[in-house]
Amino acid sequence: MIARIYRPKIGILMGEGNLSVRIALKSLLQAEGFSNIVDVPDVKNLRSLLEERREPPDVVILDADLEDDNPCEMVRSIRHGRLGTNPFLTVVMTTSIASNDRVRAIVESGADGLLLKPISPAAVMERLAGLVRQRKPFIVTSAYIGPDRRKDPARGPSSIPLFDVPNTLRAKAEGRPPRLDELEATIALAQKAIDEEKRRRDAFQITFLAGLIVSGTPGLNDDATNHDYLESLIDACSDLLERISGTPFARLAEICTELRNLAQRMVSTGRVSEPQALKMLRPMSDALMAGLNPGTASAELAEQVNAAIRGYRERMRVG
């Protein structure tokens, strides 16, 4: 439980579209001793506050049902370091729509937790206390940054590392609020580790997708499948270009850009299975992978990717 004496120090930013629900939730929090609360009615205003404030909130409570923008995409932007000054702030989403699609979107956004409406005071306090006591460590994949929620036994043991990220909610709940300069330094250090892992994951995903396209054409892949793979490859290249800028890996920007341009041409022309273009995909992606993993032999990297492709195809085969 969060001691009442520390609750006024905890900064809460709340986005809720329904005025009566927003007033009720704010009143609920105030009754529990939280006074540092800013509430807004939509994603646009919440996004603006995150962009403008140097000192980030400790908790964002966000209505996943907001329709002026995509709330889950906003959370993803936070986690990927594209919005706000703290990618690791605690995010709790709320919803009145308990569908599989809605819950999946919230989980995949990188949010820490979900509360179903109507929300009780006990549920809010229990969730916040849980995120103080045992917040999940973060993982980084090509498409996801956020709490580790892996539960699929079919995937077997994973070598994906876990990251204990800054938790200002916990720090303030324990009576040790960080100075802003200390917080910024801690965030920068954690972000550096996340970026290093994300670069490796991006490179692996790019090579994996290139391998899926090349090994599956013709035969396993139709044009629609290749189109989807290429779109994902383009996204991974774009993310990687952002994360190598200003680093020793910036020298790989040229080949990453060329690979992205090739994929974009294939998509824009509709020639997603064109043999000459396919011949270039894997060598370019392999070179990118090798450049980002200088301590690992090229043959070992290639086998890691090929094993992942075989595993993926087997999972698709058995359904």
N, C-alpha and C positions, 0 to 999 in steps of 0.2 A: 504494500500500500504506500501511496505517496503521502508523506507527512504534511499535514495541513499548513504548517508554517512555511513550507517551500513552494506551495502551489501558486502564489501570486507571481513568482519569478518565471514561471513556465509560459512561454509565448505560444499562443494558439491562433492559427489563421483558419477561418472556417468559411467554406463555400457551400451555400445551401439555397436552392431556388425558391422553395416554398417559404413565404414570409412567416407564417405561423409556426412552422417547424423550426425555422432559424431562430426565432425569438425564444421558443421553448427550449431548444438545445443550449442556447447561450445562457438562459436563465438557470438551466440545470447545472451548467458548469460553474456559473457564478455562485450558486448555492453551495457548491462543493469547495469553494474557496479559490477558484481560478478567476483572476481579474484582468490578466493581460490577454484579452481576446479581441481580435478584429474579425468582423463578419462581413461577407459580401454575398450578393445574390447570384453571381454567375462566374464562369471560368475566365472571362475577359478581365474582370476586375481583380480576380485572384492572381492571374498571370501578371498583371501590371504591378501589383504589390510585390510579388517575388522578384520582378525585374528591377524595381526601384530601390528596394531596401538592402542596405549593405549587411545589416544584421538579420539573419534569417530567423523565421519562427522555429520553435522546437517541434511543433506538431502541426500538421495540416489535416483538418477533417473536411473531407470533400464528398459532395453528393455526386455519385456516379450517374444519376439520372438527369443531370443538367443537359440542356439541349442547345445552348448557344454555341457550344464548342464541344470537343471530345475530351471529357475529363480524364479518361484513361490514357489518352495520348499525352495530355499535359503531365501526368505523373511519369510517364516514360521519358519525357523531355527533362524532367527534374533528375531522374536517375542517370540519364546519359550525359548530364552536365551541360545541357543546353538551356536551362532555365533556372534562374536563381543562383545563389552563392553557396548553397550546401546541397549536394546531390544525395546526402545521406540523412536528411531530415526525416522524422517519423511521419508516415502517411497512413491515415485511417480513412477508408472510404465507406460511404453509407449507400444503401439502395433499398427501394421498395419492390424491386423486381428480382426475385430469387431464381431466375432462369439459369440454365447451364451456360448459355452464351454470355450472360451478364457477369456471372461469377468468374468464368474463364477470363474474360477481358480484364477484370479487376486484378486477378492473380497475375496475369501476364504483364500487367503494367509496371509491376514492381512495388505495389503498395504493401505496407506491413500488415494490414488487417482489414477486416470487413465487418460492418455492423448492419444488421437488417432492421429496417423500420417496421413498426414504431420502436424507438430507442428508449430504453429504460436507464435511469441514473446508474443502477448497479452494473449494467452492461458496459457503459462508458468507462466507469471507474475500474472495472475488472480488466478491460482491454488495455487501458493506459498503464495500469500496474503491471500487467503481463509484459508490456513492451519495455518497462523499466527493468524487470527481473530477468527476463530471458528473451530478449530480442534475437531473432534468428540472424546468423551471420549471412553476409552477402555472397552470391556467386556471380560470375561473369560468363556469359556465353556470347555467341555472335549476335543474338537478337535480344538478350535479356540481361539486365543488371538489377539485382534486388535480392530480397530474402530467399534463402535456400528452401524450396518446397518440394524437392525431388522425392517422389514416392513410387516411381515406376520400377518394379523389380526386374522387368524384362530387359532393362538396360544394363543390369549388372553393376559391379563396382565402378566407381567413377574416380578419375584422377583430377577432376576439376577442383581447384583450391578454394578454400573458404576465406573470407575477409571479415575481420572484426572492424566495423566502420565506426566513425564517431557517432555518439549517441548523446546529444545535448539534453534530451528529455531525461535520461538517466542521471547525467551529471547534475542537473538542477534539482531533480527529485531527491538526490543524496546530499544536497546542500553544498555543492562545489561547482557553482557556475563558472565556466571558463571566461577569461578575458577575450575580447573580440580578436585581438592579434594572435592569441594562443589558439583560438578556434580556427582561424584562417590558416595557420601553419599546420594544424592537425589535419584539416580538410585537404590541404594541398598534398600532404604526404600520402594520405589515403587515396586521393585521386590519382597520384602518380602510379601507385601499385595497381589500381583499377585499369588505368590506361595501358600499362605494360601488358596486363593479361588480355585486355580487349584487343590490342593489336595482334597478339598471337591467335586469339579466337577468330578475329576477322580474316586473317590470312588462311587459317585452316578452313573456315567456311567457304572462302572464295575458291580454294583448291578442291574442296569437297564438291561444290556445285559444278565446277568445271569438269570434274571427273564424272559426276552423274550424267552430265550432258553428253560428253564425248563417249563414255562407255555404253550409254543407252541409245545412241543414235547410229544407224537405224535399229529397230528391234523393240526396245522397251519403251522408248519415249515417243509420244506424238508431239506435234508442234505446240500444242497448248501447254504441255508439261515443260518443254524446253523454254517457252516464253516465261513461265512462272519462275523457273530456276534462274533464268537470266535477270529477271527483275530483282530477285533476291541477291544475286551476285553484284548487280549495280549498287544496291543499297549498302552492301558490305564494303565495296570499294570506296564509296563516298564517306562512310564512317572512318575507314582506315586512313584516308587522305587527311581527314581532320586530326586524327590522333598521331600521325607521324610528323605533322608540321612542327618545326622548331626542335626536333629531336635528331639524334644521329641517324635515324632511319628516313629522314627527309629525302635522302638520295634515291629512295625507292618510289618517290612521288611520280616520276616520269613513267615507269612501267605500270604503276597502279592506274594512272590516268589513261594510258594506252589501252589497258585491259578494260577499263570501264567504258571507254569510247567504242571499243570493238563490240562489247555487249549491247551498248545503246544503239549502235548501227544495226545490229542483228534484229533487235526488237522493233526499231522504227521502220525498217524495210520489210519486216515480216519474214525475213530469211533466217529463221532461228535454227535451222538444221542444215545450213549451207556448208558443204564439206571443207572448203578452203578456210572458212572462219573457224570451224571446229578444230582444225589442225593447229590453230594458234592458241586456243584457249588454255589447254593444259600446260604447255611449255611456259607460257607467260605466268600462269598462276603458280607453277612450281618454282619459278625464279623468285617470285614475290615471297613465297613461303620460306625458301632457303635464306633469303635476305633478312627475314625477321627472326630466323632461328640459326644464327651463325655457329652455334656450338653443337649442332646436330647434323649428322651426315644426310645428304640428300636422299640416299636410298632408304634410310630409316624414316624420314619424313614422308616419302612417297608411300611406304608400306602402311604407315599410320593412317593416311588418307584412304588408301585402298581398302584397308580393314574396315574403316568406318562406312565406306560405300557398300561393302559386302554385308555388313551388319544391317544397314538401312534397307537394302533390297530384301534381305531375309525377313525383316519385320513387316515390310510391305506385303511380302508374299503370304505370310501366315495371317495377315490381317490385324 
